[in-house]
Amino acid sequence: MHASTPFSALDDYIALPRVSSLRLSPDGSALVAGVGLLNSDRTAWTTSLWDVDPAGERPARRLTRGAKGESPAAFTRDGDLLFLAQRPEDDDEDDAPAALWLLPAGGGEPHVVATHPGGFGAVRVCGDTIVVSAGMMPGASSIEEDARLRTLRKKTKVDAILHTRYPVRYWDHDLGPDAPHLLAASLTELVSAEDAAAGDAEPRLTPRDLTPDAGSSLVEASFDLAPDGSFLVSEWRVTEALADERTVLVRIDVTSGARLVVAGQRGYEAFAPVIAPDSHRVAYTFEPIATSRRIHQPELHVMAADGRADRRLAPGWAGWPGELRWLPDDDGLVMATDADGRRPLFRVPLNGEDPLRLTEDGAFSDLQVCEDGSAAYALLSSYEFPAEVVCVDLRGAPATVQPLRGPAPRPALPGRLTEVEATVEDGSRVRGWLCLPEGASAEEPAPLLLWVHGGPLNSWNAWSWRWCPWVMVAQGYAVLLPDPALSTGYGHDFVQRGWGAWGGTPYTDLMTITDAVEARDDIDAGRTAAMGGSFGGYMANWIAGHTDRFRGIVTHASLWCLEGFGKTTDVASEWSRELSPRMSQENSPHRFVDQIRTPMLVIHGDRDYRVPISEGLRLWYELLSASGLPAAENGDSEHQFLYFPHENHWILSPQHAIIWYQVVLNFLARTVLDETEITDPAALGLSVADESVG
């Protein structure tokens, strides 16, 4: 009998704490993490704020307990913590906008310091200057007018949106009628916590609109505020044609709002600005716009803050730029980026030399560099443990990584992780992770589940709550997580191998590494399945039409007809650069539906804007009407369609996540394990008993 773990029962799995964000105070004395916890009725995860000791001595301490959760925003230079929270005064006000709150460093109750009719998004603080993003109605010239327009729409129950620019939606939400603006204020407007508590003054900021003409130019834009507080640099969408845009960087003066384009010329894009500690230089990612034949090959660049003296960093390096942070004294940068199935830290020198790798294992994110540059704090995860807070000593290479006393211990795993690889026909090395269940051996070989990642520019390198292989491992499956062509972390040439040929090299890479894993004596090659989501779902569909080697295939949020997808996805202008008419025709899975002999489980959310529901609906109809798998005598099909009317590209509700895993595991049990006594989830209305997996 194998030892029970939190992955054995889905109720236990969804209750595991999820560390998701990190903020460090300017003096390095305070560190705050956001932790997602299951609410009391187990229908949502809400994020609370936890104090983590930067020295790693005392245990983590919970700071907030809002019913709707909080998001850490920034520290002021005095050590007060700013955070975003929805805390409606009326219990019926479920859609209350996120307000900006302040938790005093010296103790006391948090209080609201700024509100906006549409709520706040990103927050940046330097010195006395604070810049926030907030949605503004196109007809509003002030916050008061914005509030009146929102009240009018709500009172008259109008949700129609009139667009004049592309795009109109993004991932899982509609764009408009409001659009993001950048607002600035001075923290000197705030009164002391003591005065606020005594009721002597109203501690509210009065933000000024720096971008009244933004339109949709700041949709999904990242920005950074200069350490001296005098200007910011932001991404800015520029219209090239009516349905085609590119992203440039603009410098915006915090006092006047004057704007200057500082990076991004025709044929190129610029992203992710990070301003140096002296406010004189900006590091960013620069890339040529991709074509149907050529990848975009992003580059690291640094320029003067006014856009002059631009130059490329590490010109001989073939890696993919990642999350950047400056070191003090403009001494270079620290970067977390994909590399060989991991996301290690690198030191990026400013003299043109290649980045120096500082760490080996794990995937780093949410980098916070301390004031003297001796250390960085980060979230670290791998496929052996979810994100946890660590301190990285930057004074040597390799760097020393010390886990801190975070909000949640590592959960016990139901198996072990190993690395696998294979050499494909063109001589390329294709590697991946293999999660093996406890007890898998030559005497008890495990059934195999090939799980293809999404992206396609992505890799299996960090823990995922949404795509967690250990839930499957707990039920006895070995799970293969491979990185085929198009995966990041293996150089530009490895991506180029699959560019514009999704059904070519990525598919043969997957089959080759699956062959290598099936040759292991602890794997049962006669009981295998394949699955994937998004681009991984595309590959699942392609696999279904090109081989009968798998006994079951699960396809989530998947691309089926590339021509239809390319015109209806949320950012068709970007996908059209690779999905030429010829590429779409040659690589579209729908052309091979008559070759499908394998039972398929199709999963799709109606509010998926990246891969619209039309892809899932067409796939489902054509599987039933044109695939090579006949219906049973009663008219039922071996294919199944799991439909979520209110979910999107991701299945975000805890109870829907349980349904997702239960249905997938039941489908695999029927097709791979030949089990017949299976109870479907009662919540689907298919059974009386409420059975849980495990």
Secondary structure as the mmCIF struct_conf table of DSSP 4:
data_model
#
loop_
_struct_conf.conf_type_id
_struct_conf.id
_struct_conf.beg_label_comp_id
_struct_conf.beg_label_asym_id
_struct_conf.beg_label_seq_id
_struct_conf.end_label_comp_id
_struct_conf.end_label_asym_id
_struct_conf.end_label_seq_id
HELX_LH_PP_P HELX_LH_PP_P1 HIS A 2 SER A 4
TURN_TY1_P TURN_TY1_P1 PRO A 6 PHE A 7
BEND BEND1 SER A 8 ALA A 9
HELX_RH_AL_P HELX_RH_AL_P1 LEU A 10 ILE A 14
TURN_TY1_P TURN_TY1_P2 ALA A 15 ALA A 15
BEND BEND2 LEU A 16 LEU A 16
STRN STRN1 ARG A 18 LEU A 24
TURN_TY1_P TURN_TY1_P3 PRO A 26 ASP A 27
BEND BEND3 GLY A 28 SER A 29
STRN STRN2 LEU A 31 LEU A 38
TURN_TY1_P TURN_TY1_P4 SER A 40 ASP A 41
BEND BEND4 ARG A 42 THR A 43
STRN STRN3 TRP A 45 VAL A 52
TURN_TY1_P TURN_TY1_P5 PRO A 54 ALA A 55
BEND BEND5 GLY A 56 GLY A 56
BEND BEND6 ARG A 58 ARG A 58
HELX_LH_PP_P HELX_LH_PP_P2 PRO A 59 ALA A 60
STRN STRN4 ARG A 61 ARG A 62
TURN_TY1_P TURN_TY1_P6 ALA A 67 LYS A 68
STRN STRN5 GLU A 70 PHE A 75
TURN_TY1_P TURN_TY1_P7 ARG A 77 ASP A 78
BEND BEND7 GLY A 79 GLY A 79
HELX_LH_PP_P HELX_LH_PP_P3 ASP A 80 ASP A 80
STRN STRN6 LEU A 81 ALA A 85
BEND BEND8 GLU A 89 ASP A 90
TURN_TY1_P TURN_TY1_P8 ASP A 91 ASP A 92
TURN_TY1_P TURN_TY1_P9 ASP A 94 ASP A 95
HELX_LH_PP_P HELX_LH_PP_P4 ALA A 96 ALA A 98
STRN STRN7 ALA A 99 LEU A 103
TURN_TY1_P TURN_TY1_P10 ALA A 105 GLY A 106
BEND BEND9 GLY A 107 GLY A 107
STRN STRN8 HIS A 111 ALA A 114
TURN_TY1_P TURN_TY1_P11 PRO A 117 GLY A 118
STRN STRN9 PHE A 120 CYS A 126
TURN_TY1_P TURN_TY1_P12 GLY A 127 ASP A 128
STRN STRN10 THR A 129 MET A 136
TURN_TY1_P TURN_TY1_P13 PRO A 138 GLY A 139
BEND BEND10 SER A 141 SER A 142
HELX_RH_AL_P HELX_RH_AL_P2 ILE A 143 THR A 156
TURN_TY1_P TURN_TY1_P14 LYS A 157 LYS A 157
BEND BEND11 THR A 164 TYR A 166
STRN STRN11 ARG A 169 TYR A 170
TURN_TY1_P TURN_TY1_P15 TRP A 171 ASP A 172
STRN STRN12 HIS A 173 ASP A 174
BEND BEND12 PRO A 177 ASP A 178
STRN STRN13 ALA A 179 SER A 186
HELX_RH_3T_P HELX_RH_3T_P1 LEU A 187 GLU A 189
HELX_LH_PP_P HELX_LH_PP_P5 LEU A 190 SER A 192
HELX_RH_AL_P HELX_RH_AL_P3 ALA A 193 ALA A 198
TURN_TY1_P TURN_TY1_P16 GLY A 199 GLY A 199
BEND BEND13 ASP A 200 ALA A 201
STRN STRN14 ARG A 208 ASP A 209
BEND BEND14 LEU A 210 LEU A 210
TURN_TY1_P TURN_TY1_P17 PRO A 212 ASP A 213
TURN_TY1_P TURN_TY1_P18 GLY A 215 GLU A 220
STRN STRN15 PHE A 223 LEU A 225
TURN_TY1_P TURN_TY1_P19 PRO A 227 ASP A 228
BEND BEND15 GLY A 229 SER A 230
STRN STRN16 PHE A 231 ALA A 241
TURN_TY1_P TURN_TY1_P20 LEU A 242 ALA A 243
STRN STRN17 ASP A 244 ASP A 253
TURN_TY1_P TURN_TY1_P21 VAL A 254 SER A 256
STRN STRN18 ARG A 259 ALA A 263
TURN_TY1_P TURN_TY1_P22 ARG A 266 GLY A 267
STRN STRN19 TYR A 268 ILE A 275
TURN_TY1_P TURN_TY1_P23 PRO A 277 ASP A 278
BEND BEND16 SER A 279 HIS A 280
STRN STRN20 ARG A 281 PRO A 288
HELX_LH_PP_P HELX_LH_PP_P6 ILE A 289 ALA A 290
BEND BEND17 SER A 292 ARG A 294
STRN STRN21 GLU A 299 ALA A 304
TURN_TY1_P TURN_TY1_P24 ALA A 305 ASP A 306
BEND BEND18 GLY A 307 GLY A 307
BEND BEND19 ALA A 309 ALA A 309
STRN STRN22 ARG A 311 LEU A 313
TURN_TY1_P TURN_TY1_P25 PRO A 315 GLY A 316
BEND BEND20 GLY A 319 GLY A 319
STRN STRN23 GLU A 323 TRP A 326
HELX_LH_PP_P HELX_LH_PP_P7 LEU A 327 LEU A 327
HELX_RH_3T_P HELX_RH_3T_P2 PRO A 328 ASP A 330
STRN STRN24 LEU A 333 ALA A 336
STRN STRN25 ALA A 339 ALA A 339
TURN_TY1_P TURN_TY1_P26 ASP A 340 GLY A 341
STRN STRN26 ARG A 342 ARG A 343
STRN STRN27 LEU A 345 VAL A 348
BEND BEND21 LEU A 350 GLY A 352
HELX_LH_PP_P HELX_LH_PP_P8 GLU A 353 PRO A 355
STRN STRN28 LEU A 356 ARG A 357
BEND BEND22 ASP A 361 GLY A 362
STRN STRN29 ALA A 363 VAL A 369
TURN_TY1_P TURN_TY1_P27 GLU A 371 ASP A 372
BEND BEND23 GLY A 373 SER A 374
STRN STRN30 ALA A 375 SER A 382
TURN_TY1_P TURN_TY1_P28 TYR A 383 GLU A 384
STRN STRN31 PHE A 385 ASP A 393
TURN_TY1_P TURN_TY1_P29 LEU A 394 ARG A 395
BEND BEND24 GLY A 396 PRO A 398
HELX_LH_PP_P HELX_LH_PP_P9 ALA A 399 ALA A 399
STRN STRN32 THR A 400 PRO A 403
BEND BEND25 PRO A 407 ALA A 408
HELX_LH_PP_P HELX_LH_PP_P10 PRO A 409 LEU A 413
BEND BEND26 PRO A 414 PRO A 414
STRN STRN33 GLY A 415 THR A 423
TURN_TY1_P TURN_TY1_P30 GLU A 425 ASP A 426
BEND BEND27 GLY A 427 GLY A 427
STRN STRN34 ARG A 429 PRO A 437
TURN_TY1_P TURN_TY1_P31 GLU A 438 GLY A 439
BEND BEND28 SER A 441 GLU A 444
HELX_LH_PP_P HELX_LH_PP_P11 PRO A 445 PRO A 445
STRN STRN35 ALA A 446 VAL A 452
BEND BEND29 GLY A 454 LEU A 457
BEND BEND30 TRP A 460 TRP A 460
BEND BEND31 ALA A 462 ALA A 462
BEND BEND32 TRP A 465 TRP A 467
HELX_RH_AL_P HELX_RH_AL_P4 PRO A 469 VAL A 473
TURN_TY1_P TURN_TY1_P32 ALA A 474 GLY A 476
STRN STRN36 ALA A 478 PRO A 482
TURN_TY1_P TURN_TY1_P33 ALA A 485 LEU A 486
BEND BEND33 THR A 488 TYR A 490
HELX_RH_AL_P HELX_RH_AL_P5 HIS A 492 GLN A 496
TURN_TY1_P TURN_TY1_P34 ARG A 497 GLY A 500
TURN_TY1_P TURN_TY1_P35 TRP A 502 GLY A 503
BEND BEND34 GLY A 504 GLY A 504
HELX_RH_AL_P HELX_RH_AL_P6 THR A 505 GLU A 518
TURN_TY1_P TURN_TY1_P36 ALA A 519 ALA A 519
BEND BEND35 ARG A 520 ARG A 520
TURN_TY1_P TURN_TY1_P37 ASP A 521 ASP A 522
STRN STRN37 ILE A 523 GLY A 533
TURN_TY1_P TURN_TY1_P38 SER A 534 SER A 534
HELX_RH_AL_P HELX_RH_AL_P7 PHE A 535 ALA A 544
TURN_TY1_P TURN_TY1_P39 GLY A 545 HIS A 546
BEND BEND36 ARG A 551 ARG A 551
STRN STRN38 ILE A 553 HIS A 556
BEND BEND37 ALA A 557 ALA A 557
HELX_RH_AL_P HELX_RH_AL_P8 LEU A 562 THR A 568
BEND BEND38 THR A 569 THR A 569
TURN_TY1_P TURN_TY1_P40 ASP A 570 VAL A 571
HELX_RH_AL_P HELX_RH_AL_P9 ALA A 572 TRP A 575
TURN_TY1_P TURN_TY1_P41 SER A 576 GLU A 578
HELX_RH_AL_P HELX_RH_AL_P10 PRO A 581 GLU A 586
TURN_TY1_P TURN_TY1_P42 ASN A 587 ASN A 587
HELX_RH_3T_P HELX_RH_3T_P3 PRO A 589 GLN A 595
BEND BEND39 THR A 598 THR A 598
STRN STRN39 MET A 600 GLY A 605
TURN_TY1_P TURN_TY1_P43 ASP A 606 ARG A 607
BEND BEND40 TYR A 609 VAL A 611
HELX_RH_AL_P HELX_RH_AL_P11 ILE A 613 ALA A 626
BEND BEND41 SER A 627 GLY A 628
HELX_LH_PP_P HELX_LH_PP_P12 PRO A 630 ALA A 632
TURN_TY1_P TURN_TY1_P44 GLU A 633 ASN A 634
BEND BEND42 GLY A 635 GLY A 635
BEND BEND43 GLU A 638 GLU A 638
STRN STRN40 GLN A 640 PHE A 644
TURN_TY1_P TURN_TY1_P45 PRO A 645 HIS A 646
BEND BEND44 HIS A 649 TRP A 650
BEND BEND45 SER A 653 SER A 653
HELX_RH_AL_P HELX_RH_AL_P12 PRO A 654 THR A 671
TURN_TY1_P TURN_TY1_P46 VAL A 672 VAL A 672
BEND BEND46 LEU A 673 LEU A 673
HELX_LH_PP_P HELX_LH_PP_P13 THR A 679 PRO A 681
HELX_RH_3T_P HELX_RH_3T_P4 ALA A 682 LEU A 684
TURN_TY1_P TURN_TY1_P47 GLY A 685 GLY A 685
BEND BEND47 LEU A 686 LEU A 686
BEND BEND48 VAL A 688 ALA A 689
#
